[in-house]
Amino acid sequence: MFYFLEGNMNLDGLIYLILAIMLGPAVLLAIIGLIVRNKNKKAAKILFILAAVYVIVSFGICGGMIA
């Protein structure tokens, strides 16, 4: 009945999900910034800054959940 309370659970998928949430959008923003860089340097710079801020915030929030 309460299989989720047993001791040998594999939570690897949860760790991968948290890492994807932490790094996925930042990598996507950085890739878009690299694509846009040739056409509009100011927009690319803003995207890089957003990616950096997202990584800092996500490591703070998600890292707090992991620890």
C-alpha positions as CSV (number, residue, x, y, z in Angstrom):
1,M,0.0,0.0,0.0
2,F,2.7,2.5,1.0
3,Y,5.4,1.6,-1.6
4,F,6.7,5.2,-1.6
5,L,7.7,4.9,2.0
6,E,10.1,2.0,1.4
7,G,13.8,2.5,2.0
8,N,15.4,1.7,-1.4
9,M,14.0,4.4,-3.6
10,N,15.9,5.7,-6.6
11,L,15.7,9.5,-6.7
12,D,18.3,10.0,-9.5
13,G,15.5,11.4,-11.8
14,L,14.7,14.0,-9.3
15,I,18.3,15.2,-9.2
16,Y,18.4,15.4,-13.0
17,L,15.1,17.3,-13.0
18,I,16.4,19.9,-10.5
19,L,19.7,20.3,-12.5
20,A,17.7,20.8,-15.7
21,I,15.6,23.5,-14.0
22,M,18.7,25.1,-12.7
23,L,20.7,25.1,-15.9
24,G,18.3,24.6,-18.8
25,P,16.9,28.1,-19.2
26,A,20.3,29.7,-18.7
27,V,21.9,27.6,-21.4
28,L,18.9,28.4,-23.7
29,L,19.3,32.2,-23.1
30,A,23.1,31.9,-23.7
31,I,22.5,30.1,-27.0
32,I,20.0,32.7,-28.1
33,G,22.5,35.4,-27.1
34,L,25.2,33.8,-29.3
35,I,22.8,33.7,-32.2
36,V,21.6,37.3,-31.8
37,R,25.1,38.6,-31.1
38,N,26.0,39.3,-34.7
39,K,22.8,41.3,-35.4
40,N,22.3,43.2,-32.1
41,K,25.1,43.4,-29.6
42,K,23.0,45.2,-26.9
43,A,20.3,42.5,-27.0
44,A,22.9,39.8,-26.8
45,K,24.5,41.4,-23.8
46,I,21.1,41.6,-22.0
47,L,20.5,37.9,-22.7
48,F,23.9,37.0,-21.3
49,I,23.2,39.0,-18.2
50,L,19.8,37.4,-17.8
51,A,21.4,34.0,-18.1
52,A,24.0,34.8,-15.5
53,V,21.4,36.1,-13.1
54,Y,19.2,33.1,-13.7
55,V,22.1,30.7,-12.8
56,I,22.9,32.7,-9.6
57,V,19.3,32.7,-8.4
58,S,18.6,29.1,-9.4
59,F,21.7,27.8,-7.6
60,G,20.5,29.7,-4.5
61,I,17.0,28.4,-4.6
62,C,17.4,24.9,-6.0
63,G,20.7,24.4,-4.1
64,G,18.9,25.2,-0.9
65,M,16.3,22.5,-1.7
66,I,19.0,19.9,-2.4
67,A,21.0,20.6,0.7
